[in-house]
């Protein structure tokens, strides 16, 4: 188990029944990076990965 799994599990446990928009998620990611600029690259990679999930693999 990766260390991050604990955070993901907490997120699912606390907010798993909620529905959020991608606009809301994008705003939260921007706020997080504003407060924690050292995480800019991983957040950018996560956002890009999420955006491209349905892309056809060549």
PDBQT receptor file of N, H, CA, C and O in Angstrom, charges set to zero:
ATOM      1  N   UNK A   1       0.848  -1.183   0.000  1.00  0.00    +0.000 N 
ATOM      2  CA  UNK A   1       0.000   0.000   0.000  1.00  0.00    +0.000 C 
ATOM      3  C   UNK A   1       0.888   1.238   0.000  1.00  0.00    +0.000 C 
ATOM      4  O   UNK A   1       1.830   1.351   0.784  1.00  0.00    +0.000 OA
ATOM      5  N   UNK A   2       0.568   2.150  -0.887  1.00  0.00    +0.000 N 
ATOM      6  H   UNK A   2      -0.198   2.058  -1.524  1.00  0.00    +0.000 HD
ATOM      7  CA  UNK A   2       1.289   3.405  -0.935  1.00  0.00    +0.000 C 
ATOM      8  C   UNK A   2       0.783   4.323   0.161  1.00  0.00    +0.000 C 
ATOM      9  O   UNK A   2      -0.360   4.204   0.604  1.00  0.00    +0.000 OA
ATOM     10  N   UNK A   3       1.628   5.232   0.595  1.00  0.00    +0.000 N 
ATOM     11  H   UNK A   3       2.556   5.329   0.236  1.00  0.00    +0.000 HD
ATOM     12  CA  UNK A   3       1.242   6.207   1.612  1.00  0.00    +0.000 C 
ATOM     13  C   UNK A   3       0.005   6.988   1.171  1.00  0.00    +0.000 C 
ATOM     14  O   UNK A   3      -0.868   7.291   1.984  1.00  0.00    +0.000 OA
ATOM     15  N   UNK A   4      -0.063   7.315  -0.135  1.00  0.00    +0.000 N 
ATOM     16  H   UNK A   4       0.646   7.069  -0.795  1.00  0.00    +0.000 HD
ATOM     17  CA  UNK A   4      -1.188   8.110  -0.634  1.00  0.00    +0.000 C 
ATOM     18  C   UNK A   4      -2.505   7.361  -0.543  1.00  0.00    +0.000 C 
ATOM     19  O   UNK A   4      -3.563   7.991  -0.542  1.00  0.00    +0.000 OA
ATOM     20  N   UNK A   5      -2.476   6.040  -0.467  1.00  0.00    +0.000 N 
ATOM     21  H   UNK A   5      -1.617   5.529  -0.468  1.00  0.00    +0.000 HD
ATOM     22  CA  UNK A   5      -3.719   5.280  -0.374  1.00  0.00    +0.000 C 
ATOM     23  C   UNK A   5      -4.523   5.681   0.861  1.00  0.00    +0.000 C 
ATOM     24  O   UNK A   5      -5.753   5.672   0.825  1.00  0.00    +0.000 OA
ATOM     25  N   UNK A   6      -3.852   6.027   1.937  1.00  0.00    +0.000 N 
ATOM     26  H   UNK A   6      -2.852   6.034   1.966  1.00  0.00    +0.000 HD
ATOM     27  CA  UNK A   6      -4.570   6.434   3.150  1.00  0.00    +0.000 C 
ATOM     28  C   UNK A   6      -5.381   7.695   2.900  1.00  0.00    +0.000 C 
ATOM     29  O   UNK A   6      -6.530   7.797   3.329  1.00  0.00    +0.000 OA
ATOM     30  N   UNK A   7      -4.790   8.642   2.214  1.00  0.00    +0.000 N 
ATOM     31  H   UNK A   7      -3.857   8.559   1.865  1.00  0.00    +0.000 HD
ATOM     32  CA  UNK A   7      -5.512   9.872   1.892  1.00  0.00    +0.000 C 
ATOM     33  C   UNK A   7      -6.671   9.616   0.959  1.00  0.00    +0.000 C 
ATOM     34  O   UNK A   7      -7.742  10.201   1.120  1.00  0.00    +0.000 OA
ATOM     35  N   UNK A   8      -6.468   8.747  -0.016  1.00  0.00    +0.000 N 
ATOM     36  H   UNK A   8      -5.598   8.272  -0.147  1.00  0.00    +0.000 HD
ATOM     37  CA  UNK A   8      -7.536   8.408  -0.948  1.00  0.00    +0.000 C 
ATOM     38  C   UNK A   8      -8.664   7.696  -0.212  1.00  0.00    +0.000 C 
ATOM     39  O   UNK A   8      -9.839   7.972  -0.457  1.00  0.00    +0.000 OA
ATOM     40  N   UNK A   9      -8.317   6.789   0.680  1.00  0.00    +0.000 N 
ATOM     41  H   UNK A   9      -7.363   6.565   0.879  1.00  0.00    +0.000 HD
ATOM     42  CA  UNK A   9      -9.333   6.096   1.472  1.00  0.00    +0.000 C 
ATOM     43  C   UNK A   9     -10.107   7.073   2.356  1.00  0.00    +0.000 C 
ATOM     44  O   UNK A   9     -11.324   6.952   2.496  1.00  0.00    +0.000 OA
ATOM     45  N   UNK A  10      -9.409   8.037   2.949  1.00  0.00    +0.000 N 
ATOM     46  H   UNK A  10      -8.421   8.135   2.834  1.00  0.00    +0.000 HD
ATOM     47  CA  UNK A  10     -10.095   9.036   3.778  1.00  0.00    +0.000 C 
ATOM     48  C   UNK A  10     -11.038   9.875   2.929  1.00  0.00    +0.000 C 
ATOM     49  O   UNK A  10     -12.164  10.159   3.337  1.00  0.00    +0.000 OA
ATOM     50  N   UNK A  11     -10.578  10.269   1.753  1.00  0.00    +0.000 N 
ATOM     51  H   UNK A  11      -9.664  10.039   1.422  1.00  0.00    +0.000 HD
ATOM     52  CA  UNK A  11     -11.432  11.042   0.846  1.00  0.00    +0.000 C 
ATOM     53  C   UNK A  11     -12.703  10.274   0.513  1.00  0.00    +0.000 C 
ATOM     54  O   UNK A  11     -13.799  10.831   0.577  1.00  0.00    +0.000 OA
ATOM     55  N   UNK A  12     -12.568   9.008   0.160  1.00  0.00    +0.000 N 
ATOM     56  H   UNK A  12     -11.678   8.555   0.107  1.00  0.00    +0.000 HD
ATOM     57  CA  UNK A  12     -13.736   8.192  -0.184  1.00  0.00    +0.000 C 
ATOM     58  C   UNK A  12     -14.659   8.016   1.017  1.00  0.00    +0.000 C 
ATOM     59  O   UNK A  12     -15.881   8.058   0.874  1.00  0.00    +0.000 OA
ATOM     60  N   UNK A  13     -14.085   7.822   2.189  1.00  0.00    +0.000 N 
ATOM     61  H   UNK A  13     -13.092   7.788   2.305  1.00  0.00    +0.000 HD
ATOM     62  CA  UNK A  13     -14.896   7.612   3.391  1.00  0.00    +0.000 C 
ATOM     63  C   UNK A  13     -15.656   8.881   3.778  1.00  0.00    +0.000 C 
ATOM     64  O   UNK A  13     -16.822   8.815   4.166  1.00  0.00    +0.000 OA
ATOM     65  N   UNK A  14     -15.003  10.022   3.674  1.00  0.00    +0.000 N 
ATOM     66  H   UNK A  14     -14.056  10.076   3.360  1.00  0.00    +0.000 HD
ATOM     67  CA  UNK A  14     -15.630  11.273   4.115  1.00  0.00    +0.000 C 
ATOM     68  C   UNK A  14     -16.561  11.878   3.075  1.00  0.00    +0.000 C 
ATOM     69  O   UNK A  14     -17.579  12.477   3.422  1.00  0.00    +0.000 OA
ATOM     70  N   UNK A  15     -16.213  11.720   1.794  1.00  0.00    +0.000 N 
ATOM     71  H   UNK A  15     -15.387  11.233   1.513  1.00  0.00    +0.000 HD
ATOM     72  CA  UNK A  15     -16.950  12.450   0.759  1.00  0.00    +0.000 C 
ATOM     73  C   UNK A  15     -17.474  11.555  -0.345  1.00  0.00    +0.000 C 
ATOM     74  O   UNK A  15     -17.930  12.041  -1.380  1.00  0.00    +0.000 OA
ATOM     75  N   UNK A  16     -17.411  10.240  -0.127  1.00  0.00    +0.000 N 
ATOM     76  H   UNK A  16     -17.041   9.845   0.714  1.00  0.00    +0.000 HD
ATOM     77  CA  UNK A  16     -17.759   9.282  -1.166  1.00  0.00    +0.000 C 
ATOM     78  C   UNK A  16     -19.176   9.357  -1.681  1.00  0.00    +0.000 C 
ATOM     79  O   UNK A  16     -19.445   8.926  -2.802  1.00  0.00    +0.000 OA
ATOM     80  N   UNK A  17     -20.087   9.891  -0.895  1.00  0.00    +0.000 N 
ATOM     81  H   UNK A  17     -19.868  10.241   0.016  1.00  0.00    +0.000 HD
ATOM     82  CA  UNK A  17     -21.483   9.983  -1.327  1.00  0.00    +0.000 C 
ATOM     83  C   UNK A  17     -21.779  11.295  -2.058  1.00  0.00    +0.000 C 
ATOM     84  O   UNK A  17     -22.854  11.449  -2.638  1.00  0.00    +0.000 OA
ATOM     85  N   UNK A  18     -20.842  12.235  -2.034  1.00  0.00    +0.000 N 
ATOM     86  H   UNK A  18     -19.969  12.110  -1.562  1.00  0.00    +0.000 HD
ATOM     87  CA  UNK A  18     -21.064  13.540  -2.651  1.00  0.00    +0.000 C 
ATOM     88  C   UNK A  18     -20.849  13.479  -4.158  1.00  0.00    +0.000 C 
ATOM     89  O   UNK A  18     -20.123  12.625  -4.667  1.00  0.00    +0.000 OA
ATOM     90  N   UNK A  19     -21.490  14.397  -4.853  1.00  0.00    +0.000 N 
ATOM     91  H   UNK A  19     -22.080  15.091  -4.440  1.00  0.00    +0.000 HD
ATOM     92  CA  UNK A  19     -21.237  14.597  -6.272  1.00  0.00    +0.000 C 
ATOM     93  C   UNK A  19     -20.648  15.983  -6.429  1.00  0.00    +0.000 C 
ATOM     94  O   UNK A  19     -21.135  16.946  -5.837  1.00  0.00    +0.000 OA
ATOM     95  N   UNK A  20     -19.591  16.082  -7.235  1.00  0.00    +0.000 N 
ATOM     96  H   UNK A  20     -19.196  15.299  -7.716  1.00  0.00    +0.000 HD
ATOM     97  CA  UNK A  20     -18.944  17.365  -7.479  1.00  0.00    +0.000 C 
ATOM     98  C   UNK A  20     -18.748  17.542  -8.982  1.00  0.00    +0.000 C 
ATOM     99  O   UNK A  20     -18.701  16.570  -9.737  1.00  0.00    +0.000 OA
ATOM    100  N   UNK A  21     -18.637  18.778  -9.392  1.00  0.00    +0.000 N 
ATOM    101  H   UNK A  21     -18.675  19.567  -8.779  1.00  0.00    +0.000 HD
ATOM    102  CA  UNK A  21     -18.379  19.068 -10.805  1.00  0.00    +0.000 C 
ATOM    103  C   UNK A  21     -16.877  19.125 -11.049  1.00  0.00    +0.000 C 
ATOM    104  O   UNK A  21     -16.084  19.287 -10.122  1.00  0.00    +0.000 OA
ATOM    105  N   UNK A  22     -16.510  18.987 -12.307  1.00  0.00    +0.000 N 
ATOM    106  H   UNK A  22     -17.154  18.855 -13.060  1.00  0.00    +0.000 HD
ATOM    107  CA  UNK A  22     -15.102  19.130 -12.651  1.00  0.00    +0.000 C 
ATOM    108  C   UNK A  22     -14.635  20.563 -12.457  1.00  0.00    +0.000 C 
ATOM    109  O   UNK A  22     -13.464  20.799 -12.160  1.00  0.00    +0.000 OA
ATOM    110  N   UNK A  23     -15.543  21.526 -12.624  1.00  0.00    +0.000 N 
ATOM    111  H   UNK A  23     -16.495  21.335 -12.865  1.00  0.00    +0.000 HD
ATOM    112  CA  UNK A  23     -15.176  22.921 -12.339  1.00  0.00    +0.000 C 
ATOM    113  C   UNK A  23     -14.797  23.084 -10.874  1.00  0.00    +0.000 C 
ATOM    114  O   UNK A  23     -13.815  23.756 -10.555  1.00  0.00    +0.000 OA
ATOM    115  N   UNK A  24     -15.575  22.470  -9.978  1.00  0.00    +0.000 N 
ATOM    116  H   UNK A  24     -16.373  21.924 -10.237  1.00  0.00    +0.000 HD
ATOM    117  CA  UNK A  24     -15.271  22.532  -8.546  1.00  0.00    +0.000 C 
ATOM    118  C   UNK A  24     -13.929  21.868  -8.262  1.00  0.00    +0.000 C 
ATOM    119  O   UNK A  24     -13.106  22.417  -7.530  1.00  0.00    +0.000 OA
ATOM    120  N   UNK A  25     -13.706  20.686  -8.838  1.00  0.00    +0.000 N 
ATOM    121  H   UNK A  25     -14.375  20.239  -9.432  1.00  0.00    +0.000 HD
ATOM    122  CA  UNK A  25     -12.446  19.975  -8.633  1.00  0.00    +0.000 C 
ATOM    123  C   UNK A  25     -11.266  20.791  -9.153  1.00  0.00    +0.000 C 
ATOM    124  O   UNK A  25     -10.233  20.880  -8.489  1.00  0.00    +0.000 OA
ATOM    125  N   UNK A  26     -11.410  21.380 -10.323  1.00  0.00    +0.000 N 
ATOM    126  H   UNK A  26     -12.248  21.308 -10.863  1.00  0.00    +0.000 HD
ATOM    127  CA  UNK A  26     -10.333  22.202 -10.887  1.00  0.00    +0.000 C 
ATOM    128  C   UNK A  26     -10.013  23.372  -9.968  1.00  0.00    +0.000 C 
ATOM    129  O   UNK A  26      -8.843  23.697  -9.763  1.00  0.00    +0.000 OA
ATOM    130  N   UNK A  27     -11.033  24.003  -9.415  1.00  0.00    +0.000 N 
ATOM    131  H   UNK A  27     -11.983  23.740  -9.581  1.00  0.00    +0.000 HD
ATOM    132  CA  UNK A  27     -10.808  25.127  -8.502  1.00  0.00    +0.000 C 
ATOM    133  C   UNK A  27     -10.089  24.668  -7.232  1.00  0.00    +0.000 C 
ATOM    134  O   UNK A  27      -9.207  25.368  -6.735  1.00  0.00    +0.000 OA
ATOM    135  N   UNK A  28     -10.453  23.514  -6.713  1.00  0.00    +0.000 N 
ATOM    136  H   UNK A  28     -11.170  22.945  -7.117  1.00  0.00    +0.000 HD
ATOM    137  CA  UNK A  28      -9.786  22.988  -5.519  1.00  0.00    +0.000 C 
ATOM    138  C   UNK A  28      -8.321  22.665  -5.809  1.00  0.00    +0.000 C 
ATOM    139  O   UNK A  28      -7.451  22.916  -4.974  1.00  0.00    +0.000 OA
ATOM    140  N   UNK A  29      -8.047  22.109  -6.993  1.00  0.00    +0.000 N 
ATOM    141  H   UNK A  29      -8.753  21.906  -7.671  1.00  0.00    +0.000 HD
ATOM    142  CA  UNK A  29      -6.659  21.816  -7.369  1.00  0.00    +0.000 C 
ATOM    143  C   UNK A  29      -5.851  23.104  -7.508  1.00  0.00    +0.000 C 
ATOM    144  O   UNK A  29      -4.695  23.165  -7.088  1.00  0.00    +0.000 OA
ATOM    145  N   UNK A  30      -6.463  24.138  -8.102  1.00  0.00    +0.000 N 
ATOM    146  H   UNK A  30      -7.401  24.089  -8.443  1.00  0.00    +0.000 HD
ATOM    147  CA  UNK A  30      -5.767  25.432  -8.212  1.00  0.00    +0.000 C 
ATOM    148  C   UNK A  30      -5.459  26.003  -6.833  1.00  0.00    +0.000 C 
ATOM    149  O   UNK A  30      -4.351  26.479  -6.585  1.00  0.00    +0.000 OA
ATOM    150  N   UNK A  31      -6.428  25.955  -5.951  1.00  0.00    +0.000 N 
ATOM    151  H   UNK A  31      -7.327  25.568  -6.153  1.00  0.00    +0.000 HD
ATOM    152  CA  UNK A  31      -6.228  26.466  -4.593  1.00  0.00    +0.000 C 
ATOM    153  C   UNK A  31      -5.125  25.690  -3.891  1.00  0.00    +0.000 C 
ATOM    154  O   UNK A  31      -4.272  26.281  -3.229  1.00  0.00    +0.000 OA
ATOM    155  N   UNK A  32      -5.135  24.360  -4.033  1.00  0.00    +0.000 N 
ATOM    156  H   UNK A  32      -5.828  23.880  -4.572  1.00  0.00    +0.000 HD
ATOM    157  CA  UNK A  32      -4.106  23.528  -3.403  1.00  0.00    +0.000 C 
ATOM    158  C   UNK A  32      -2.722  23.917  -3.900  1.00  0.00    +0.000 C 
ATOM    159  O   UNK A  32      -1.793  24.043  -3.102  1.00  0.00    +0.000 OA
ATOM    160  N   UNK A  33      -2.571  24.110  -5.210  1.00  0.00    +0.000 N 
ATOM    161  H   UNK A  33      -3.326  24.008  -5.858  1.00  0.00    +0.000 HD
ATOM    162  CA  UNK A  33      -1.264  24.484  -5.763  1.00  0.00    +0.000 C 
ATOM    163  C   UNK A  33      -0.868  25.891  -5.311  1.00  0.00    +0.000 C 
ATOM    164  O   UNK A  33       0.309  26.150  -5.059  1.00  0.00    +0.000 OA
ATOM    165  N   UNK A  34      -1.836  26.797  -5.208  1.00  0.00    +0.000 N 
ATOM    166  H   UNK A  34      -2.792  26.587  -5.413  1.00  0.00    +0.000 HD
ATOM    167  CA  UNK A  34      -1.524  28.140  -4.700  1.00  0.00    +0.000 C 
ATOM    168  C   UNK A  34      -0.952  28.057  -3.282  1.00  0.00    +0.000 C 
ATOM    169  O   UNK A  34      -0.015  28.776  -2.937  1.00  0.00    +0.000 OA
ATOM    170  N   UNK A  35      -1.525  27.181  -2.477  1.00  0.00    +0.000 N 
ATOM    171  H   UNK A  35      -2.287  26.597  -2.757  1.00  0.00    +0.000 HD
ATOM    172  CA  UNK A  35      -1.074  27.029  -1.092  1.00  0.00    +0.000 C 
ATOM    173  C   UNK A  35       0.164  26.143  -0.964  1.00  0.00    +0.000 C 
ATOM    174  O   UNK A  35       0.904  26.249   0.013  1.00  0.00    +0.000 OA
ATOM    175  N   UNK A  36       0.391  25.272  -1.945  1.00  0.00    +0.000 N 
ATOM    176  H   UNK A  36      -0.211  25.186  -2.740  1.00  0.00    +0.000 HD
ATOM    177  CA  UNK A  36       1.490  24.298  -1.911  1.00  0.00    +0.000 C 
ATOM    178  C   UNK A  36       2.178  24.243  -3.269  1.00  0.00    +0.000 C 
ATOM    179  O   UNK A  36       2.069  23.235  -3.967  1.00  0.00    +0.000 OA
ATOM    180  N   UNK A  37       2.887  25.307  -3.660  1.00  0.00    +0.000 N 
ATOM    181  H   UNK A  37       2.976  26.126  -3.093  1.00  0.00    +0.000 HD
ATOM    182  CA  UNK A  37       3.460  25.360  -5.010  1.00  0.00    +0.000 C 
ATOM    183  C   UNK A  37       4.448  24.232  -5.321  1.00  0.00    +0.000 C 
ATOM    184  O   UNK A  37       4.708  23.941  -6.488  1.00  0.00    +0.000 OA
ATOM    185  N   UNK A  38       4.992  23.605  -4.297  1.00  0.00    +0.000 N 
ATOM    186  H   UNK A  38       4.781  23.841  -3.348  1.00  0.00    +0.000 HD
ATOM    187  CA  UNK A  38       5.924  22.498  -4.540  1.00  0.00    +0.000 C 
ATOM    188  C   UNK A  38       5.225  21.283  -5.158  1.00  0.00    +0.000 C 
ATOM    189  O   UNK A  38       5.892  20.373  -5.649  1.00  0.00    +0.000 OA
ATOM    190  N   UNK A  39       3.895  21.261  -5.137  1.00  0.00    +0.000 N 
ATOM    191  H   UNK A  39       3.353  22.000  -4.738  1.00  0.00    +0.000 HD
ATOM    192  CA  UNK A  39       3.131  20.155  -5.717  1.00  0.00    +0.000 C 
ATOM    193  C   UNK A  39       2.584  20.490  -7.101  1.00  0.00    +0.000 C 
ATOM    194  O   UNK A  39       1.733  19.768  -7.620  1.00  0.00    +0.000 OA
ATOM    195  N   UNK A  40       3.059  21.572  -7.699  1.00  0.00    +0.000 N 
ATOM    196  H   UNK A  40       3.750  22.158  -7.277  1.00  0.00    +0.000 HD
ATOM    197  CA  UNK A  40       2.546  21.987  -9.001  1.00  0.00    +0.000 C 
ATOM    198  C   UNK A  40       2.705  20.887 -10.059  1.00  0.00    +0.000 C 
ATOM    199  O   UNK A  40       1.755  20.601 -10.787  1.00  0.00    +0.000 OA
ATOM    200  N   UNK A  41       3.863  20.280 -10.153  1.00  0.00    +0.000 N 
ATOM    201  H   UNK A  41       4.635  20.513  -9.561  1.00  0.00    +0.000 HD
ATOM    202  CA  UNK A  41       4.108  19.263 -11.184  1.00  0.00    +0.000 C 
ATOM    203  C   UNK A  41       3.235  18.022 -10.976  1.00  0.00    +0.000 C 
ATOM    204  O   UNK A  41       2.591  17.580 -11.928  1.00  0.00    +0.000 OA
ATOM    205  N   UNK A  42       3.186  17.439  -9.766  1.00  0.00    +0.000 N 
ATOM    206  H   UNK A  42       3.708  17.797  -8.993  1.00  0.00    +0.000 HD
ATOM    207  CA  UNK A  42       2.312  16.269  -9.612  1.00  0.00    +0.000 C 
ATOM    208  C   UNK A  42       0.839  16.571  -9.866  1.00  0.00    +0.000 C 
ATOM    209  O   UNK A  42       0.130  15.730 -10.419  1.00  0.00    +0.000 OA
ATOM    210  N   UNK A  43       0.363  17.752  -9.475  1.00  0.00    +0.000 N 
ATOM    211  H   UNK A  43       0.939  18.435  -9.026  1.00  0.00    +0.000 HD
ATOM    212  CA  UNK A  43      -1.035  18.107  -9.706  1.00  0.00    +0.000 C 
ATOM    213  C   UNK A  43      -1.287  18.284 -11.196  1.00  0.00    +0.000 C 
ATOM    214  O   UNK A  43      -2.332  17.877 -11.705  1.00  0.00    +0.000 OA
ATOM    215  N   UNK A  44      -0.335  18.889 -11.894  1.00  0.00    +0.000 N 
ATOM    216  H   UNK A  44       0.514  19.219 -11.480  1.00  0.00    +0.000 HD
ATOM    217  CA  UNK A  44      -0.469  19.046 -13.340  1.00  0.00    +0.000 C 
ATOM    218  C   UNK A  44      -0.517  17.682 -14.009  1.00  0.00    +0.000 C 
ATOM    219  O   UNK A  44      -1.320  17.465 -14.916  1.00  0.00    +0.000 OA
ATOM    220  N   UNK A  45       0.331  16.764 -13.572  1.00  0.00    +0.000 N 
ATOM    221  H   UNK A  45       0.983  16.940 -12.835  1.00  0.00    +0.000 HD
ATOM    222  CA  UNK A  45       0.325  15.411 -14.142  1.00  0.00    +0.000 C 
ATOM    223  C   UNK A  45      -0.982  14.688 -13.859  1.00  0.00    +0.000 C 
ATOM    224  O   UNK A  45      -1.517  14.017 -14.741  1.00  0.00    +0.000 OA
ATOM    225  N   UNK A  46      -1.506  14.812 -12.644  1.00  0.00    +0.000 N 
ATOM    226  H   UNK A  46      -1.072  15.357 -11.927  1.00  0.00    +0.000 HD
ATOM    227  CA  UNK A  46      -2.785  14.197 -12.307  1.00  0.00    +0.000 C 
ATOM    228  C   UNK A  46      -3.906  14.770 -13.165  1.00  0.00    +0.000 C 
ATOM    229  O   UNK A  46      -4.710  14.017 -13.716  1.00  0.00    +0.000 OA
ATOM    230  N   UNK A  47      -3.968  16.089 -13.284  1.00  0.00    +0.000 N 
ATOM    231  H   UNK A  47      -3.315  16.700 -12.836  1.00  0.00    +0.000 HD
ATOM    232  CA  UNK A  47      -5.017  16.731 -14.069  1.00  0.00    +0.000 C 
ATOM    233  C   UNK A  47      -4.942  16.303 -15.533  1.00  0.00    +0.000 C 
ATOM    234  O   UNK A  47      -5.971  16.022 -16.146  1.00  0.00    +0.000 OA
ATOM    235  N   UNK A  48      -3.747  16.251 -16.093  1.00  0.00    +0.000 N 
ATOM    236  H   UNK A  48      -2.910  16.480 -15.595  1.00  0.00    +0.000 HD
ATOM    237  CA  UNK A  48      -3.576  15.816 -17.475  1.00  0.00    +0.000 C 
ATOM    238  C   UNK A  48      -3.991  14.364 -17.640  1.00  0.00    +0.000 C 
ATOM    239  O   UNK A  48      -4.657  14.015 -18.614  1.00  0.00    +0.000 OA
ATOM    240  N   UNK A  49      -3.605  13.521 -16.701  1.00  0.00    +0.000 N 
ATOM    241  H   UNK A  49      -3.064  13.804 -15.910  1.00  0.00    +0.000 HD
ATOM    242  CA  UNK A  49      -3.978  12.103 -16.753  1.00  0.00    +0.000 C 
ATOM    243  C   UNK A  49      -5.494  11.951 -16.715  1.00  0.00    +0.000 C 
ATOM    244  O   UNK A  49      -6.064  11.195 -17.502  1.00  0.00    +0.000 OA
ATOM    245  N   UNK A  50      -6.155  12.673 -15.791  1.00  0.00    +0.000 N 
ATOM    246  H   UNK A  50      -5.692  13.287 -15.152  1.00  0.00    +0.000 HD
ATOM    247  CA  UNK A  50      -7.610  12.602 -15.701  1.00  0.00    +0.000 C 
ATOM    248  C   UNK A  50      -8.275  13.103 -16.973  1.00  0.00    +0.000 C 
ATOM    249  O   UNK A  50      -9.262  12.525 -17.428  1.00  0.00    +0.000 OA
ATOM    250  N   UNK A  51      -7.742  14.171 -17.548  1.00  0.00    +0.000 N 
ATOM    251  H   UNK A  51      -6.940  14.640 -17.178  1.00  0.00    +0.000 HD
ATOM    252  CA  UNK A  51      -8.321  14.740 -18.754  1.00  0.00    +0.000 C 
ATOM    253  C   UNK A  51      -8.232  13.795 -19.946  1.00  0.00    +0.000 C 
ATOM    254  O   UNK A  51      -9.077  13.835 -20.840  1.00  0.00    +0.000 OA
ATOM    255  N   UNK A  52      -7.212  12.950 -19.956  1.00  0.00    +0.000 N 
ATOM    256  H   UNK A  52      -6.526  12.918 -19.230  1.00  0.00    +0.000 HD
ATOM    257  CA  UNK A  52      -6.966  12.098 -21.115  1.00  0.00    +0.000 C 
ATOM    258  C   UNK A  52      -7.386  10.648 -20.928  1.00  0.00    +0.000 C 
ATOM    259  O   UNK A  52      -7.058   9.810 -21.768  1.00  0.00    +0.000 OA
ATOM    260  N   UNK A  53      -8.097  10.325 -19.861  1.00  0.00    +0.000 N 
ATOM    261  H   UNK A  53      -8.363  11.005 -19.179  1.00  0.00    +0.000 HD
ATOM    262  CA  UNK A  53      -8.467   8.941 -19.586  1.00  0.00    +0.000 C 
ATOM    263  C   UNK A  53      -9.186   8.250 -20.731  1.00  0.00    +0.000 C 
ATOM    264  O   UNK A  53      -8.961   7.064 -20.972  1.00  0.00    +0.000 OA
ATOM    265  N   UNK A  54     -10.036   8.958 -21.431  1.00  0.00    +0.000 N 
ATOM    266  H   UNK A  54     -10.219   9.921 -21.235  1.00  0.00    +0.000 HD
ATOM    267  CA  UNK A  54     -10.819   8.346 -22.500  1.00  0.00    +0.000 C 
ATOM    268  C   UNK A  54     -10.149   8.422 -23.874  1.00  0.00    +0.000 C 
ATOM    269  O   UNK A  54     -10.723   7.964 -24.862  1.00  0.00    +0.000 OA
ATOM    270  N   UNK A  55      -8.957   8.988 -23.950  1.00  0.00    +0.000 N 
ATOM    271  H   UNK A  55      -8.491   9.360 -23.148  1.00  0.00    +0.000 HD
ATOM    272  CA  UNK A  55      -8.256   9.044 -25.226  1.00  0.00    +0.000 C 
ATOM    273  C   UNK A  55      -7.932   7.645 -25.714  1.00  0.00    +0.000 C 
ATOM    274  O   UNK A  55      -7.588   6.764 -24.927  1.00  0.00    +0.000 OA
ATOM    275  N   UNK A  56      -8.043   7.452 -27.002  1.00  0.00    +0.000 N 
ATOM    276  H   UNK A  56      -8.323   8.168 -27.641  1.00  0.00    +0.000 HD
ATOM    277  CA  UNK A  56      -7.669   6.169 -27.584  1.00  0.00    +0.000 C 
ATOM    278  C   UNK A  56      -6.167   5.975 -27.453  1.00  0.00    +0.000 C 
ATOM    279  O   UNK A  56      -5.380   6.887 -27.705  1.00  0.00    +0.000 OA
ATOM    280  N   UNK A  57      -5.787   4.767 -27.055  1.00  0.00    +0.000 N 
ATOM    281  H   UNK A  57      -6.426   4.026 -26.850  1.00  0.00    +0.000 HD
ATOM    282  CA  UNK A  57      -4.364   4.462 -26.982  1.00  0.00    +0.000 C 
ATOM    283  C   UNK A  57      -3.890   4.081 -28.370  1.00  0.00    +0.000 C 
ATOM    284  O   UNK A  57      -4.464   3.199 -29.008  1.00  0.00    +0.000 OA
ATOM    285  N   UNK A  58      -2.842   4.747 -28.840  1.00  0.00    +0.000 N 
ATOM    286  H   UNK A  58      -2.376   5.464 -28.321  1.00  0.00    +0.000 HD
ATOM    287  CA  UNK A  58      -2.301   4.449 -30.170  1.00  0.00    +0.000 C 
ATOM    288  C   UNK A  58      -1.308   3.334 -30.136  1.00  0.00    +0.000 C 
ATOM    289  O   UNK A  58      -0.761   2.964 -31.175  1.00  0.00    +0.000 OA
TER     290      UNK A  58
